[in-house]
Amino acid sequence: MKLNFSFTGVLVLTLCAVARVQSQSVLDLPYASQAAQVKQQVGVTDITITYHRPMVNGRKIWGGLVPTGQVWRAGANESTEVKFYKDVKVGDKDIKAGTYTLYAIPEKDKWTIIVNSGLDKWGAYFYDQKKDVARIEVPVAKTPKTVEAFTIAFKDASGKVNMVMAWDDTMVEVPIQL
């Protein structure tokens, strides 16, 4: 059997296919910096961090892509958010249960970690210092090898935990306890 489609037939089939695709939900392509979420049980509560993971990709990170001495979103795309399910202490600062934005001011020897009540922000463009809930300073350590994708993880989870942030050749640990 020989099939012979005319231009009009092909056009009708194409328009039907396009209409079907448009009726479905919009295709959400992934960001270059992939979304990530880490959740950790600490004692009798949980901590959840939602962030995006930029890649080194051969770029100069500290003092290049991420300027030192300036507020940084601690990731890529939307600002990083942290949810504390119970009251906690970050460093020596008491923080009430709730969802917050997490920023950092990276410098060569230390980072200032900022917990801020402003939510749903893109990057650090709309950062408002008046909404800071806490600021703590943590020392910088060098990583034994390059961390290609910005990573947030937890270690030493019991009644206290260290939130580890690592990227490129740099790592900081932020103490959190109940």
N, C-alpha and C positions, 0 to 999 in steps of 0.2 A: 504494500500500500504506500503510495507516494503522498507525502504531505506537502502542500503548497500554501504557505501563509502569505497573505498580502500585507503590504505596509499597514493598512488599516487594522488588520487582525492583530499584528504585533503591537501596534499602538494601543489597542483596546486592552490586550493582556498586560502590557506595561502599566497602564493607568490603573487597572484593577490591583496589580501588585503594590503600587505606590499607595493607593488608598488603603489597602490592608495594613501596610506598615505604619502609615500615619494614624490609623485607628488604635494601634497598640501603644503602650506607654513609650515615651521618648527614650531613645537609646542613650544611656549614660556611659560615655567612654571614660576609662580610668585616667586619673591624673598621672603625670610622670612621676610624682612623689606619691607613692601608694599610701592609702589610708591604713591605719593600724589601731588596734586597741589592746591594751594590756590590763588585766584585772588580777588583783592580788588579795587574798585573804590575809588579814593581819589581826592576830588575836581573834576577837569576836566580831570583826567587821571586815568590810571590803574597801578597796580603793580601785577606781577605774580611771584609766587615762586614755583619751582619744586624741590621736595626732596623725600627722602625715610624715612620711619618711623620705626626705630628700637624699639624693645620692651624691657622692663626691664627684664622680665622673671626670677625674683628672683636674678638677678646679681647685684653686686656692680657697680654702674655707674660712679660716679665722683671719680677720683683717682683710679679707677679699670679699667673697660672697656674703659672709656674715661680718659686718663691721664690729670691731671691738669697741667697748665703751658705750654701746647704744642698745636700746631695748630690741630684743629679738623674740619672735613668736615661739621659739623652742620647737621648731619643726618647719613645715611648709604649708602653704595654702591657708586654710582657716587656722585661727589660733588654737593651740593645744589646750584641751580642757581636762580638768581633773575633778573627779567626784569622790568626796569623802562621805561615807554612809553614817559615820558617827563622828563626834568631835575628835580632833587629833591635835598633835603638836608637831609643827614642821620646824626643825631646828629648835629654837627656844620660843617660838610664837604659837599661841593657841589659836586654832581655827575651828569654827563651828561646822557641823555637818552641812554639806551642800555641794553645789557644782561651781567651779571657779575656772578662770582662765590662768594658764601657767605661762609666764614669760621668763626670760633670762637676759642679763646684761653680761655677756662674755668679755672677760679680760684675760691677759696672758697668765696670771697666777691665781685668779679667783673669778668666780661667777657670782652675781647677785641673782638669786632666784626670787621671783615675784609671784605671789598668789593674788589674783585680782578678781573682783566681783563682776566685772563687765563680761558679758557672754555674747556668743554668736558674732564674733569679730573676724574679719579677714586680715590675716597677718597681724602686724603690730601698728598698722596705719591709724587705727582708731583707739590705741592704747590711751587710757586716762589714769594718770598717776593718783588722782583723787579717789579712785576706786580700789587702790591697793589695800589688801587685807593683811599682808605680811611681806616682808623682805628679809631674806637671810643670805649671808655670804658663805660660800663653800669653796674649798681649795680645788685647784685643777690638778689632775694627774694625767700623765701621758699613757696612752694605750700601748700594749706590746706590739700590736700590728694595726694597720689602717682599718677602721670601721667604715665600710663603704656606704652603708645606709644608716642615717640617723636612727638611733635606737634608744628606747626607754624600757628599762626592765627593773625588776626588784631583786634584792638579795637580803638574806638573813631575816626571813619573815617569821616573826613570833609575835610578841607584844610590841615590837618595834621592827622597822624595816628601813633599808636604804634604797631610795629610788635612784637608779643609775641612769645617767644620760651620757651617751657616747656617740661621737662622730669624728671621722677623720683620725687624728692622732690624740684626741682629747676626751677626757672622761671626768665627770663630777658625780659625787654621791650626796644625796640630800636625805638627811635623817628624818624619819617620820615615826611617831609613836602615839599610842593611845593615851 
